[in-house]
Amino acid sequence: MIDFDRETQRTGSHSVKWDMMNELFGKNDLLPMWVADMDFAPPESVMTSLTKRLEQPPYGYTFVPPSTARTIADWLEKRHGFKTNASWYLYSIGVVPSIATAIRALTAPGDHILTMTPVYTPFFGMIEQNGRNVVTTQLIEQDGRYEIDWEDLSQKLSDVKMFLLCSPHNPSGRVWSSDELKKLSDLCAEHNVVLVSDEIHSDLIYRHARHVPTAKAAGDKHSHIITLVAPSKTFNLAGLQASAIICSDEEIREKIKEEQGRQGFFTLSTFGITAMEAAYSEGEKWLESLIDYLTGNLKLVRNTVSEMDQIDLMEPDSTYLLWLDARKTGLSDEEIKKKLVDEAGLALEPGDKYGKGGEGFIRMNIACPRSMVEEGLRRLQMVFK
Ligand SMILES: Cc1ncc(COP(=O)(O)O)c(C=O)c1O
């Protein structure tokens, strides 16, 4: 039995979520329910493996052994029915760095890159900071769910080199269906567009839904797809910085490898490799318990919010990030943030950060002990009806 109710002490650990609030919210004594990591210890098996490695100093250069690709491949096949070949794997210290590397390797300065908004903020930064242009297509809200604007998307694909997909979708938790993914993949192939599929949230799926890797949904035509996965969200290992880039096309892999070479990237950290293997090979039971616990937290939010006039929940299929619709308050994002910080003492991310369509929403992280979710909701109710 895993005790997700137990509070962890994170202040003073250089935690971005707990120790960096001042930078973003102007105060430190807030209840932090923002940045996407969890207030839970990772699986015991991961900590045991790390301790074992810690007790075998020194911590010199460590290569990623062939067993790592096999471990991730086994996980992807077992959890998502996605068959990958060990030769398709490259590694990276994070999914955001992988996006930057793919952009630099496969597009040129001035090229256009498409993404669907609202979306995880660093997508914009990685495109712009690398001198490429962001092209967006806005997701359409239909019956409380995001749908793809196919007409707009198809039109825009004709003028871009790359498409950045967030699957499942952060911030709404929407899981894209196999049909939607197949259509996206076919459209990208038709327009000669590289499809980068960020699947970092793909293991955190609620019981009613099923994640399909884009490259699996694509069927035989998947050589233009780059899949990005990591154990960081699933097992709460973001600080260990280990992730994988999966692509069946040798030419694309070579270009990515060359770009990594130009950046001087050679291998992952000793502890990142250890934790990644331990998590994927021994963390499944823990993950199942985590999903149950998150389902309980989600239910609590759903019940509370259903009694509030000003806040609606966009029902998620996945992730511990909830997309709360606060548009009925009639307030701007700045006003919402100010109210949350100054009156409720809550550090939550305002929706306009996520691009067009995100305005008036709030993103709430519920990967914390239930007592904290209860407190967060109490504070939310203090400022919104
Ligand atoms: C969609 C998405 N991609 C990437 C990341 C970050 O990945 P990494 O820490 O591996 O760079 C996050 C973190 O919140 C995310 O939500």
The ligand as an SDF file (V2000), in Angstrom:
LIG
                    3D

 16 16  0  0  0  0  0  0  0  0999 V2000
    3.8980   18.5540  -22.5870 C   0  0  0  0  0  0  0  0  0  0  0  0
    5.1760   18.6780  -21.8290 C   0  0  0  0  0  0  0  0  0  0  0  0
    6.3420   18.4770  -22.4730 N   0  0  0  0  0  0  0  0  0  0  0  0
    7.5280   18.5740  -21.8370 C   0  0  0  0  0  0  0  0  0  0  0  0
    7.5800   18.8940  -20.4920 C   0  0  0  0  0  0  0  0  0  0  0  0
    8.8960   19.0440  -19.8110 C   0  0  0  0  0  0  0  0  0  0  0  0
    9.7390   18.0370  -20.1640 O   0  0  0  0  0  0  0  0  0  0  0  0
   11.2470   18.0010  -19.6870 P   0  0  0  0  0  0  0  0  0  0  0  0
   11.2830   18.3770  -18.2510 O   0  0  0  0  0  0  0  0  0  0  0  0
   11.6470   16.5860  -19.9420 O   0  0  0  0  0  0  0  0  0  0  0  0
   12.0030   18.9590  -20.5450 O   0  0  0  0  0  0  0  0  0  0  0  0
    6.3920   19.1020  -19.7820 C   0  0  0  0  0  0  0  0  0  0  0  0
    6.4300   19.4680  -18.3670 C   0  0  0  0  0  0  0  0  0  0  0  0
    5.4810   19.9570  -17.8080 O   0  0  0  0  0  0  0  0  0  0  0  0
    5.1700   18.9920  -20.4690 C   0  0  0  0  0  0  0  0  0  0  0  0
    3.9980   19.1640  -19.8480 O   0  0  0  0  0  0  0  0  0  0  0  0
  1  2  1  0
  2  3  1  0
  2 15  2  0
  3  4  2  0
  4  5  1  0
  5  6  1  0
  5 12  2  0
  6  7  1  0
  7  8  1  0
  8  9  2  0
  8 10  1  0
  8 11  1  0
 12 13  1  0
 12 15  1  0
 13 14  2  0
 15 16  1  0
M  END
$$$$
